[in-house]
Amino acid sequence: MAVTISLPLLLCLTVAALVRRGTVTAAPALACTAFGFTLASTGLAPAITRLMSVLADLIATV
């Protein structure tokens, strides 16, 4: 059974967990950046969305 979740919600949960842990490294910074671009829908958002889709497809095939 497959469970689906929206990318903004997944990134929001990731950012919240990382902030709660109090860790500020490259991973939380990248998660926050991706979350911001996804929500803001700037000019780079479509490219980031495509990258996330490709990564999701790669993870789904594993």
Protein Blocks (a to p, Z undefined) as FASTA:
>chain_A
ZZdddfklmmmmmmmmmmmnopacfklmmmmmmmmmmmnopaklmmmmmmmmmmmmmmmm
ZZ
